[in-house]
Amino acid sequence: MKNNRRIAILSFLLTALVSGCATPNDKSDLEGFALSPGEISIEVGDTFSFDVLAKPSNAEIGEVYFALGSGEENFATLNDDGSITAILPGTVHVYATTMNYETQSSFYSEALVNIVSSGSMIDVTSIDVNKQEEWKDVDIGENLHFDALVYPSNASVKEVEWVSTNENVGSIDENGLFTAISHGNTNVYAIAKDASKIRSESFDIYVRKGSDDVLVEQIDVNGPSSLQVGSSAKMSATVLPALASNKEVSWSSSNTSVASISNDGTITALSVGNTNIIATATDGSNVSSNPFTLSVVANGGQLLVSKITISGDSNPYVGEQIQYNATIYPMGASNKVLTWSSSNTNVATIDDNGLLNALSEGTTSIQAFATDGSGVTSNIIEVNVKEFSGGGGGESTYEGTYYNFTNLDTTGNTLLNNLRNLNRQKRRTTVGYGSMLIDHGSNRSSAFYKTDYDPNNPNKLLSFYSGKSVNSGLNREHVWPSSRGGDFVDNDIHMPRPTLTSENGNRGNSFYVEGMNHSANGWDPAATNFGLASYRGDAARIIFYCVVADSRLSLVDKTNDNQNNNTMGKLSDLIKWHLSYPVQQREINRNDGAEDLQGNRNPFIDHPDLVCRIWGDYNSTTASLCRVA
């Protein structure tokens, strides 16, 4: 098990400050942080503390959580202040995470520690860096190459790590190659990769704006989405980059009979209808904004729909239900009721709420239509329904080497313990419950964006149970309830799932029981008005995984049990769901993402047959289910 400690970073001062940087009261939002140096060599008996560098340098770092790699506590001790003490020769990984609670952003860094025998190292005493006076002022895009001379000449570790204190202004790679990126100041220095933490003198670099004009790259426009006939309003344009030499724009209306717009962005509404307002750069870059749709309505009249955009999985499997979502413009449209259609109802049907039922292999086209008389139709999604090759009872969905040294040809508790041992070996760390926080869902730093992303829109997440593609109004669902022992595994990305806050409380802490809905008799996601039946299979395989992840958790074939027993069920229904609702592609994607984050996998997604081989003989009901399978 990893050794985990927490350290509160109350203040951190860089020894090399950017000249002209912000005052302490002018803080930037934290965009990341790094342990410095990223790799060090120390002797047995040494105690070493990493520097924590904020990105940007004037950002404020809150609490930082440190951890050693799994199984590495024999080589080093992680102290309460975040330092490490070397115990035996070897290699240790140090992991650190922090959280910006204002933006709900989480950040991660790691460093490598090489431990050698006591008395075997000669420490660095000083570092000289080549620098030239003309390097103090450079142009955007210019490169400089720094070299470091390490003393004494027989120092054991001569490698250095290069640091630029403002990476937005200029970056420097491991070979000392500096690249000027944007206007501003930064400092460059080298730091020894041994326990001495010796730094060179810092070198101040000023990156000039450059002599050429900076062209416009992007224009964002804003203004009212609707106006009444005869009224006027002002549009605004935000021109990027901020250093653009010419920020003047010209305005146009795609339908001048509906609305006209003057050179200063003033709109005049002329007649009922829709028009697109566009701003175009006048600096020769030919950059234009995205069309901004304006609806002109009669006095007291309804605001018509101007645009419909639909999204959803275009590659469902036979038997799967998919929730399609529609975004309607303008946001204040009076009538947002839509009708949906499938061009081939033998392949898939879709109801008035956008819920698609995949019926047979083949293709169909999905589209939505406004019902307010505007005649507006959505984009068309070409849907390809396939038979799923993944298994519920037998077929393997994984062809990698993860299980090569684990004996899966056993049954019962022997097989369960083999999987537990494998999980302990492979799980190098856990993501942490805080890193899954997604209240601000557009923040891509959430770990859920690695595991629960929508393949058709990676900026959104698939909500557990309902399958909706969203990036707001979400929280974390304990698939294994916290009050029943779920806290043992709530730091493990394989167990919690993103769910809509409006739906999360429906289950409570009930056992999974087919046909029941939030009662003392149990709960079934398919028995609600929002749950998709196929998520029965997902839920069952997560519950099976939890028993592997922590031996304090166990399964019972009951509809309820004492909470202190750390149990979940109903086992026979979970096995039935596992067999009836085979592994989905979304589960395979999630398993791959979880392995990237933690190093371990859910074996019941990769090898569905393991469920019956462990729990098939639990009682006559489970035996009957598994014999049929």
C-alpha positions as CSV (number, residue, x, y, z in Angstrom):
1,M,0.0,0.0,0.0
2,K,1.3,3.5,-0.8
3,N,2.5,5.8,1.9
4,N,0.4,9.0,1.8
5,R,0.9,12.3,3.5
6,R,-0.3,15.9,3.2
7,I,1.6,19.1,3.4
8,A,0.1,22.7,3.5
9,I,2.2,25.0,1.4
10,L,1.7,28.3,3.4
11,S,4.1,30.3,1.2
12,F,6.7,29.7,-1.5
13,L,9.3,32.1,-2.7
14,L,11.3,31.5,-5.9
15,T,15.0,32.4,-5.5
16,A,14.9,33.9,-9.0
17,L,12.0,36.3,-9.5
18,V,10.9,37.6,-12.8
19,S,11.8,41.3,-13.1
20,G,8.6,43.4,-13.3
21,C,6.4,40.5,-12.2
22,A,3.0,40.9,-10.5
23,T,2.9,42.1,-6.9
24,P,1.9,39.5,-4.2
25,N,-1.7,41.0,-4.2
26,D,-2.0,40.5,-8.0
27,K,-2.3,36.7,-8.1
28,S,-2.9,34.6,-11.3
29,D,-5.1,31.5,-11.4
30,L,-3.0,28.4,-10.9
31,E,-2.5,26.6,-14.2
32,G,-0.2,23.8,-12.9
33,F,2.7,23.1,-10.7
34,A,6.0,21.1,-10.8
35,L,8.3,19.4,-8.4
36,S,11.8,20.6,-8.8
37,P,14.0,19.0,-9.7
38,G,12.0,16.5,-11.7
39,E,14.8,13.9,-11.1
40,I,17.4,13.7,-8.4
41,S,20.1,11.4,-7.0
42,I,20.6,11.1,-3.2
43,E,22.4,8.8,-0.8
44,V,21.0,6.4,1.7
45,G,20.4,8.4,4.9
46,D,19.8,11.7,3.1
47,T,16.6,13.6,3.6
48,F,15.4,15.7,0.6
49,S,12.7,18.3,0.1
50,F,11.4,19.2,-3.3
51,D,10.7,22.7,-4.4
52,V,7.1,23.3,-5.6
53,L,7.1,25.7,-8.6
54,A,3.8,27.3,-9.5
55,K,2.7,27.8,-13.1
56,P,2.5,30.8,-13.6
57,S,5.0,31.9,-11.1
58,N,2.7,34.4,-9.3
59,A,-0.1,31.9,-8.8
60,E,-0.9,30.6,-5.3
61,I,-0.6,26.9,-4.4
62,G,-2.9,25.5,-1.8
63,E,-2.6,22.1,-0.1
64,V,-0.3,19.6,-1.8
65,Y,-0.7,15.9,-1.3
66,F,2.4,13.7,-1.6
67,A,2.6,10.0,-2.2
68,L,5.2,7.3,-2.9
69,G,4.8,4.8,-5.7
70,S,3.1,1.6,-4.6
71,G,5.5,-0.8,-2.9
72,E,8.3,1.7,-2.8
73,E,8.1,2.5,1.0
74,N,11.0,-0.1,1.5
75,F,13.4,2.3,-0.2
76,A,12.3,5.6,1.3
77,T,10.1,7.2,3.9
78,L,7.7,10.0,3.1
79,N,7.9,12.5,6.0
80,D,5.0,14.6,7.4
81,D,6.5,17.8,5.9
82,G,6.6,16.3,2.4
83,S,10.3,15.4,2.4
84,I,11.7,11.9,1.8
85,T,14.4,10.0,3.6
86,A,16.4,7.4,1.7
87,I,16.5,4.0,3.3
88,L,17.9,1.5,0.6
89,P,19.5,1.9,-2.8
90,G,16.8,1.9,-5.6
91,T,14.4,4.1,-7.5
92,V,11.4,5.8,-5.9
93,H,8.6,7.8,-7.6
94,V,7.2,10.8,-5.7
95,Y,3.6,11.9,-6.8
96,A,2.1,15.2,-5.8
97,T,-1.4,16.6,-6.4
98,T,-3.1,19.9,-5.5
99,M,-6.5,21.5,-6.0
100,N,-7.7,24.9,-6.9
101,Y,-11.0,25.0,-5.1
102,E,-12.2,28.2,-6.7
103,T,-12.0,26.8,-10.2
104,Q,-12.5,23.1,-9.1
105,S,-9.2,22.3,-11.0
106,S,-6.9,19.6,-9.9
107,F,-3.2,19.4,-10.9
108,Y,-0.6,16.6,-10.8
109,S,3.2,16.4,-10.8
110,E,5.7,13.7,-10.2
111,A,9.5,13.3,-9.7
112,L,12.0,10.4,-9.8
113,V,14.5,9.8,-7.0
114,N,17.5,7.6,-7.6
115,I,18.9,6.3,-4.3
116,V,22.6,5.2,-4.1
117,S,24.8,3.8,-1.3
118,S,25.9,6.1,1.5
119,G,29.3,7.8,0.8
120,S,29.3,7.0,-2.9
121,M,28.4,10.5,-4.2
122,I,30.3,13.8,-4.8
123,D,27.9,16.7,-4.6
124,V,27.7,19.6,-6.9
125,T,29.1,22.8,-5.4
126,S,28.4,25.4,-8.1
127,I,26.9,25.7,-11.6
128,D,28.0,28.3,-14.3
129,V,25.7,29.1,-17.2
130,N,26.9,30.6,-20.5
131,K,25.0,33.8,-21.2
132,Q,25.5,36.7,-23.5
133,E,24.4,40.3,-22.9
134,E,22.4,40.5,-26.2
135,W,20.3,37.5,-25.0
136,K,18.5,39.8,-22.5
137,D,16.3,41.2,-25.3
138,V,14.9,38.7,-27.9
139,D,12.0,38.5,-30.3
140,I,9.0,36.2,-30.2
141,G,10.0,32.9,-31.9
142,E,13.8,33.4,-31.3
143,N,15.8,30.5,-29.8
144,L,18.7,30.6,-27.4
145,H,20.9,27.7,-26.4
146,F,22.2,27.6,-22.8
147,D,25.0,25.3,-21.5
148,A,25.8,24.5,-17.9
149,L,29.3,23.9,-16.5
150,V,29.0,21.8,-13.3
151,Y,31.7,21.9,-10.5
152,P,33.6,20.0,-9.2
153,S,34.5,18.3,-12.5
154,N,34.2,14.9,-10.7
155,A,30.7,15.5,-9.4
156,S,28.7,12.2,-9.4
157,V,25.7,13.8,-11.1
158,K,26.4,16.4,-13.8
159,E,22.9,16.6,-15.2
160,V,20.9,19.7,-14.5
161,E,17.3,20.6,-14.9
162,W,16.5,23.9,-16.7
163,V,13.7,26.2,-15.4
164,S,11.9,29.1,-17.0
165,T,10.0,31.0,-14.3
166,N,7.4,32.2,-16.8
167,E,6.7,29.4,-19.3
168,N,4.0,31.5,-21.0
169,V,6.7,34.0,-22.0
170,G,9.4,31.4,-22.8
171,S,10.1,27.7,-22.5
172,I,13.3,25.8,-22.0
173,D,13.8,22.1,-22.7
174,E,16.0,19.5,-21.0
175,N,18.9,20.4,-23.4
176,G,18.9,24.1,-22.5
177,L,17.1,25.2,-25.7
178,F,15.1,28.3,-24.9
179,T,12.2,29.4,-27.1
180,A,10.6,32.9,-26.8
181,I,6.8,32.5,-26.9
182,S,5.1,35.8,-26.0
183,H,5.8,39.3,-24.9
184,G,7.0,39.6,-21.3
185,N,9.8,38.8,-18.8
186,T,11.1,35.5,-17.5
187,N,14.2,34.1,-15.7
188,V,16.2,31.1,-16.7
189,Y,18.4,29.0,-14.4
190,A,19.8,25.5,-14.0
191,I,19.4,23.3,-10.9
192,A,21.5,20.3,-10.0
193,K,19.9,16.9,-10.0
194,D,21.5,15.8,-6.8
195,A,20.7,16.5,-3.1
196,S,22.7,19.7,-3.1
197,K,19.9,21.6,-4.9
198,I,22.6,24.0,-6.1
199,R,21.2,26.6,-8.6
200,S,23.0,28.7,-11.1
201,E,22.6,32.4,-11.2
202,S,19.4,33.3,-12.9
203,F,19.4,35.1,-16.3
204,D,16.6,37.7,-17.0
205,I,15.2,37.6,-20.5
206,Y,12.8,40.2,-22.0
207,V,10.8,39.0,-25.0
208,R,9.9,42.0,-27.3
209,K,6.6,42.3,-29.1
210,G,8.5,42.2,-32.4
211,S,8.5,44.7,-35.3
212,D,5.8,43.0,-37.4
213,D,2.1,43.7,-36.9
214,V,0.3,41.0,-34.8
215,L,-2.7,39.7,-36.8
216,V,-6.1,38.8,-35.5
217,E,-6.5,35.1,-34.9
218,Q,-10.1,34.9,-33.4
219,I,-13.2,37.1,-33.0
220,D,-15.9,36.4,-30.5
221,V,-19.2,38.4,-30.7
222,N,-21.9,39.0,-28.1
223,G,-25.2,40.7,-28.0
224,P,-28.9,40.2,-27.6
225,S,-30.4,37.0,-29.1
226,S,-33.7,38.6,-29.9
227,L,-35.1,42.1,-30.5
228,Q,-38.6,43.4,-31.2
229,V,-39.3,45.1,-34.5
230,G,-38.2,48.8,-34.4
231,S,-35.8,48.4,-31.5
232,S,-32.0,48.7,-31.5
233,A,-29.1,47.3,-29.6
234,K,-25.3,47.3,-29.6
235,M,-23.1,44.2,-30.5
236,S,-19.6,43.8,-29.0
237,A,-16.6,42.0,-30.4
238,T,-13.7,40.5,-28.5
239,V,-10.5,40.3,-30.7
240,L,-7.7,37.8,-29.9
241,P,-4.8,37.8,-29.3
242,A,-4.9,40.8,-27.0
243,L,-1.8,42.1,-28.6
244,A,-3.3,42.3,-32.1
245,S,-2.1,45.5,-33.8
246,N,-5.5,46.3,-35.4
247,K,-8.6,45.4,-33.5
248,E,-11.1,47.1,-35.8
249,V,-13.9,44.9,-37.2
250,S,-16.5,45.4,-39.9
251,W,-20.1,44.1,-39.3
252,S,-22.6,42.4,-41.5
253,S,-26.1,41.0,-41.4
254,S,-27.0,38.0,-43.5
255,N,-30.6,39.2,-43.9
256,T,-30.7,43.0,-44.1
257,S,-34.5,42.9,-44.5
258,V,-34.7,41.5,-41.0
259,A,-32.0,43.6,-39.3
260,S,-29.3,46.0,-40.3
261,I,-26.0,46.8,-38.5
262,S,-23.9,49.9,-38.6
263,N,-20.1,50.2,-38.5
264,D,-20.1,50.6,-34.8
265,G,-22.1,47.4,-34.2
266,T,-25.5,49.0,-33.7
267,I,-28.3,46.6,-34.8
268,T,-31.7,47.9,-35.9
269,A,-34.5,45.4,-36.0
270,L,-36.7,45.8,-39.2
271,S,-39.0,42.8,-39.6
272,V,-39.9,39.4,-38.1
273,G,-37.4,36.7,-38.9
274,N,-33.9,35.4,-38.2
275,T,-30.5,36.8,-39.4
276,N,-26.8,36.0,-38.7
277,I,-24.5,38.8,-37.4
278,I,-20.8,38.4,-38.3
279,A,-17.8,40.5,-37.4
280,T,-14.8,40.4,-39.8
281,A,-11.2,41.6,-39.0
282,T,-10.0,44.6,-41.1
283,D,-6.3,43.9,-40.7
284,G,-6.0,41.7,-43.8
285,S,-6.1,38.4,-41.8
286,N,-9.6,37.6,-43.2
287,V,-10.7,36.2,-39.8
288,S,-14.4,36.2,-39.1
289,S,-16.5,35.4,-36.1
290,N,-18.9,32.5,-35.9
291,P,-22.4,33.6,-37.1
292,F,-24.4,35.1,-34.2
293,T,-28.1,34.3,-34.7
294,L,-30.5,37.1,-34.0
295,S,-34.3,36.6,-33.9
296,V,-36.5,39.6,-34.6
297,V,-40.0,39.3,-33.2
298,A,-43.2,41.3,-33.3
299,N,-44.1,43.3,-30.3
300,G,-45.5,40.7,-27.8
301,G,-44.8,37.9,-30.3
302,Q,-43.2,34.6,-29.7
303,L,-39.4,34.1,-30.1
304,L,-38.9,31.5,-32.8
305,V,-36.3,28.8,-32.9
306,S,-33.3,29.7,-35.1
307,K,-31.0,26.7,-34.8
308,I,-31.0,23.1,-33.4
309,T,-27.9,21.1,-32.7
310,I,-28.2,17.5,-31.7
311,S,-25.6,15.1,-30.3
312,G,-25.4,11.5,-29.3
313,D,-23.5,8.2,-29.8
314,S,-23.5,7.4,-33.5
315,N,-22.2,3.8,-33.0
316,P,-24.6,2.0,-30.5
317,Y,-24.9,-1.7,-30.2
318,V,-28.0,-3.8,-30.7
319,G,-30.2,-3.7,-27.6
320,E,-28.6,-0.5,-26.3
321,Q,-30.6,2.7,-25.4
322,I,-28.9,6.0,-26.2
323,Q,-30.1,9.4,-25.0
324,Y,-29.7,12.1,-27.7
325,N,-29.5,15.7,-26.6
326,A,-30.6,18.9,-28.4
327,T,-29.3,22.4,-27.9
328,I,-31.9,25.0,-29.1
329,Y,-31.1,28.6,-30.1
330,P,-31.8,31.2,-29.0
331,M,-31.8,30.1,-25.4
332,G,-35.0,32.1,-24.8
333,A,-37.0,30.5,-27.6
334,S,-40.7,30.5,-26.7
335,N,-41.4,26.9,-27.8
336,K,-38.6,24.4,-27.4
337,V,-40.7,21.2,-28.0
338,L,-39.1,19.0,-30.7
339,T,-40.1,16.0,-32.7
340,W,-37.5,13.4,-33.5
341,S,-37.2,11.0,-36.5
342,S,-35.3,7.9,-37.5
343,S,-35.1,7.2,-41.2
344,N,-35.0,3.4,-40.7
345,T,-37.2,2.3,-37.8
346,N,-36.2,-1.3,-38.4
347,V,-32.7,-0.4,-37.3
348,A,-33.6,2.1,-34.5
349,T,-36.5,4.1,-33.2
350,I,-36.4,7.4,-31.3
351,D,-39.1,8.8,-29.1
352,D,-40.2,12.4,-28.5
353,N,-37.6,12.8,-25.7
354,G,-34.7,11.8,-27.9
355,L,-34.3,8.3,-26.5
356,L,-33.0,6.0,-29.2
357,N,-33.6,2.2,-29.1
358,A,-31.1,0.2,-31.2
359,L,-33.1,-2.7,-32.7
360,S,-31.0,-4.4,-35.3
361,E,-27.7,-4.1,-37.2
362,G,-27.7,-1.4,-39.9
363,T,-27.7,2.3,-40.5
364,T,-30.3,5.1,-39.9
365,S,-30.4,8.9,-39.8
366,I,-31.5,10.8,-36.7
367,Q,-32.8,14.3,-36.9
368,A,-34.9,16.8,-34.8
369,F,-37.5,19.3,-35.9
370,A,-38.9,22.5,-34.3
371,T,-42.6,22.5,-33.7
372,D,-43.0,26.3,-33.4
373,G,-43.7,27.0,-37.0
374,S,-40.2,28.2,-37.7
375,G,-39.4,25.2,-40.0
376,V,-36.0,24.8,-38.4
377,T,-34.4,21.4,-38.5
378,S,-31.3,20.1,-36.8
379,N,-28.1,18.6,-38.1
380,I,-28.4,14.9,-39.2
381,I,-26.5,12.2,-37.3
382,E,-25.8,9.0,-39.3
383,V,-26.1,6.1,-36.8
384,N,-24.4,2.8,-37.4
385,V,-25.9,0.0,-35.2
386,K,-23.7,-3.0,-34.6
387,E,-23.8,-6.3,-32.9
388,F,-21.5,-6.1,-29.9
389,S,-18.6,-8.6,-29.8
390,G,-17.8,-8.1,-26.2
391,G,-19.1,-10.7,-23.7
392,G,-21.4,-10.9,-20.8
393,G,-20.7,-14.4,-19.8
394,G,-17.7,-15.7,-21.7
395,E,-16.0,-13.8,-24.5
396,S,-12.8,-11.8,-23.6
397,T,-12.7,-8.1,-24.5
398,Y,-9.0,-7.7,-23.8
399,E,-6.0,-8.9,-25.7
400,G,-3.1,-7.2,-23.9
401,T,-0.4,-8.5,-21.5
402,Y,-1.9,-7.3,-18.2
403,Y,-2.9,-10.8,-17.1
404,N,0.1,-12.7,-18.4
405,F,1.5,-13.6,-15.0
406,T,-1.8,-14.2,-13.2
407,N,-3.4,-17.6,-13.0
408,L,-7.0,-17.2,-14.1
409,D,-7.6,-20.9,-14.5
410,T,-9.0,-21.3,-11.0
411,T,-12.4,-20.7,-9.3
412,G,-14.0,-19.3,-6.1
413,N,-11.9,-17.6,-3.5
414,T,-8.6,-18.8,-5.0
415,L,-9.4,-16.9,-8.2
416,L,-10.7,-13.9,-6.2
417,N,-7.4,-13.7,-4.2
418,N,-5.4,-14.0,-7.5
419,L,-7.2,-11.0,-8.8
420,R,-6.7,-9.1,-5.6
421,N,-3.0,-9.8,-5.7
422,L,-2.8,-8.6,-9.3
423,N,-4.8,-5.4,-8.5
424,R,-2.3,-4.6,-5.6
425,Q,0.6,-5.1,-7.9
426,K,-0.7,-3.0,-10.8
427,R,-2.5,-0.2,-9.0
428,R,0.4,2.2,-8.5
429,T,-1.8,4.9,-6.9
430,T,-5.4,6.0,-6.8
431,V,-6.8,9.1,-8.4
432,G,-8.4,10.5,-5.2
433,Y,-12.0,11.5,-4.7
434,G,-11.2,15.2,-4.9
435,S,-9.7,14.8,-8.4
436,M,-13.0,13.5,-9.7
437,L,-14.9,16.6,-8.6
438,I,-16.7,17.9,-11.7
439,D,-19.1,20.6,-10.5
440,H,-17.5,22.8,-13.1
441,G,-17.7,20.2,-15.8
442,S,-16.1,22.3,-18.6
443,N,-12.8,21.9,-16.6
444,R,-11.0,19.1,-18.5
445,S,-8.6,18.5,-15.5
446,S,-11.2,16.3,-13.9
447,A,-10.2,12.6,-13.9
448,F,-13.6,11.7,-15.3
449,Y,-12.6,13.3,-18.6
450,K,-10.2,10.4,-18.9
451,T,-12.7,7.7,-18.1
452,D,-16.3,8.9,-18.8
453,Y,-15.9,11.1,-21.8
454,D,-18.4,11.2,-24.6
455,P,-16.6,9.8,-27.7
456,N,-18.6,12.1,-29.9
457,N,-17.8,15.1,-27.8
458,P,-14.8,14.7,-25.5
459,N,-15.6,18.1,-23.8
460,K,-18.7,16.4,-22.3
461,L,-19.2,13.4,-19.9
462,L,-21.6,10.5,-20.1
463,S,-23.9,10.6,-17.1
464,F,-24.1,7.3,-15.3
465,Y,-27.6,5.5,-15.5
466,S,-29.1,8.0,-18.0
467,G,-26.2,8.1,-20.6
468,K,-26.8,11.9,-21.2
469,S,-23.9,13.8,-22.7
470,V,-23.4,16.9,-20.4
471,N,-20.7,19.0,-18.8
472,S,-22.6,20.7,-16.0
473,G,-25.0,19.9,-13.2
474,L,-22.9,16.8,-12.3
475,N,-21.6,15.2,-9.1
476,R,-20.2,11.8,-8.0
477,E,-22.2,8.7,-7.6
478,H,-21.0,6.0,-5.1
479,V,-21.8,2.9,-7.1
480,W,-21.0,1.1,-3.9
481,P,-22.7,3.4,-1.3
482,S,-20.5,5.2,1.2
483,S,-22.5,4.1,4.2
484,R,-22.1,0.4,3.2
485,G,-18.3,0.5,3.0
486,G,-17.9,2.5,-0.3
487,D,-15.5,4.9,1.5
488,F,-12.9,2.1,1.3
489,V,-12.7,2.5,-2.5
490,D,-14.0,6.0,-3.2
491,N,-10.5,7.2,-4.1
492,D,-10.4,4.5,-6.8
493,I,-11.5,5.8,-10.2
494,H,-13.1,2.4,-11.0
495,M,-15.9,2.9,-8.5
496,P,-17.4,6.5,-8.5
497,R,-19.2,7.7,-11.6
498,P,-20.4,11.1,-12.8
499,T,-24.1,11.5,-12.5
500,L,-26.6,14.4,-12.9
501,T,-27.2,16.0,-9.5
502,S,-30.9,15.9,-10.2
503,E,-30.8,12.1,-10.5
504,N,-28.1,11.2,-8.0
505,G,-30.3,11.2,-4.9
506,N,-32.9,8.8,-6.3
507,R,-31.1,5.6,-5.3
508,G,-30.1,6.5,-1.8
509,N,-27.9,3.7,-0.4
510,S,-30.1,0.8,-1.5
511,F,-28.9,-2.6,-2.8
512,Y,-29.3,-3.2,-6.5
513,V,-32.4,-5.3,-6.9
514,E,-34.2,-5.8,-10.2
515,G,-37.6,-4.0,-10.5
516,M,-37.3,-1.9,-7.3
517,N,-37.0,1.9,-7.2
518,H,-35.6,3.6,-4.1
519,S,-37.2,1.6,-1.4
520,A,-36.2,-0.7,1.5
521,N,-36.6,-3.5,-1.1
522,G,-33.8,-2.2,-3.3
523,W,-33.2,-0.1,-6.4
524,D,-32.9,-0.8,-10.2
525,P,-31.6,1.9,-12.6
526,A,-34.0,0.6,-15.3
527,A,-37.0,1.1,-13.0
528,T,-36.6,4.9,-13.0
529,N,-37.8,7.4,-15.6
530,F,-34.2,8.3,-16.5
531,G,-32.1,5.1,-16.3
532,L,-31.1,3.0,-19.3
533,A,-31.4,-0.7,-18.9
534,S,-27.9,-1.4,-20.2
535,Y,-26.4,0.4,-17.2
536,R,-27.5,-2.6,-15.1
537,G,-24.5,-4.4,-16.6
538,D,-22.1,-1.5,-15.9
539,A,-23.2,-1.2,-12.3
540,A,-22.9,-5.0,-11.7
541,R,-19.3,-5.1,-13.0
542,I,-18.3,-2.1,-10.9
543,I,-19.7,-3.9,-7.8
544,F,-17.8,-7.0,-8.6
545,Y,-14.6,-4.9,-9.0
546,C,-15.0,-3.3,-5.6
547,V,-14.7,-6.8,-3.9
548,V,-11.4,-7.2,-5.7
549,A,-10.2,-3.7,-4.8
550,D,-10.8,-4.1,-1.1
551,S,-11.1,-7.4,0.8
552,R,-13.3,-5.7,3.5
553,L,-16.1,-5.6,1.0
554,S,-18.3,-8.7,0.1
555,L,-21.5,-9.7,-1.7
556,V,-24.7,-11.2,-0.4
557,D,-27.7,-12.5,-2.2
558,K,-30.1,-10.3,-0.2
559,T,-32.2,-7.2,-0.8
560,N,-30.8,-5.6,2.3
561,D,-28.2,-6.1,5.1
562,N,-26.8,-4.4,8.1
563,Q,-24.7,-1.4,6.9
564,N,-21.9,-2.3,9.2
565,N,-21.3,-5.5,7.3
566,N,-19.9,-3.6,4.3
567,T,-21.9,-5.7,1.9
568,M,-23.8,-5.2,-1.4
569,G,-26.3,-7.2,-3.4
570,K,-28.6,-8.7,-4.5
571,L,-25.9,-11.0,-5.9
572,S,-28.2,-13.2,-8.1
573,D,-29.6,-10.0,-9.8
574,L,-26.1,-8.6,-10.3
575,I,-25.0,-11.8,-12.0
576,K,-28.2,-11.8,-14.1
577,W,-27.6,-8.2,-15.1
578,H,-23.9,-9.0,-15.9
579,L,-25.0,-11.9,-18.2
580,S,-28.0,-10.1,-19.8
581,Y,-26.3,-6.7,-20.5
582,P,-22.9,-7.5,-22.1
583,V,-19.8,-5.2,-21.8
584,Q,-20.3,-2.0,-23.7
585,Q,-17.7,0.0,-25.6
586,R,-18.1,2.8,-23.1
587,E,-16.9,0.4,-20.4
588,I,-13.8,-0.6,-22.4
589,N,-13.0,3.1,-22.9
590,R,-13.4,3.7,-19.2
591,N,-11.2,0.7,-18.3
592,D,-8.5,1.9,-20.6
593,G,-8.6,5.4,-19.1
594,A,-8.6,4.1,-15.6
595,E,-5.4,2.1,-16.4
596,D,-3.7,5.2,-17.7
597,L,-4.6,7.0,-14.4
598,Q,-4.0,4.2,-11.9
599,G,-2.3,1.3,-13.6
600,N,-5.0,-1.2,-12.9
601,R,-8.0,-2.6,-14.7
602,N,-11.5,-4.0,-13.9
603,P,-11.0,-7.7,-14.7
604,F,-14.7,-8.4,-15.2
605,I,-14.8,-6.0,-18.2
606,D,-11.8,-7.7,-19.7
607,H,-12.8,-11.3,-18.8
608,P,-16.6,-11.5,-18.2
609,D,-16.4,-15.3,-17.6
610,L,-14.6,-14.6,-14.2
611,V,-17.9,-13.6,-12.6
612,C,-19.5,-17.0,-12.7
613,R,-16.2,-18.7,-11.9
614,I,-16.0,-16.8,-8.6
615,W,-19.6,-16.5,-7.5
616,G,-21.4,-19.1,-9.7
617,D,-21.5,-21.6,-6.8
618,Y,-22.7,-19.1,-4.2
619,N,-26.2,-20.7,-4.1
620,S,-28.6,-22.6,-6.3
621,T,-29.9,-19.5,-8.0
622,T,-26.5,-18.2,-9.0
623,A,-25.5,-21.7,-10.1
624,S,-28.6,-21.9,-12.3
625,L,-27.9,-18.5,-13.9
626,C,-24.3,-19.4,-14.6
627,R,-25.1,-22.9,-16.0
628,V,-27.4,-21.4,-18.6
629,A,-24.7,-18.8,-19.5
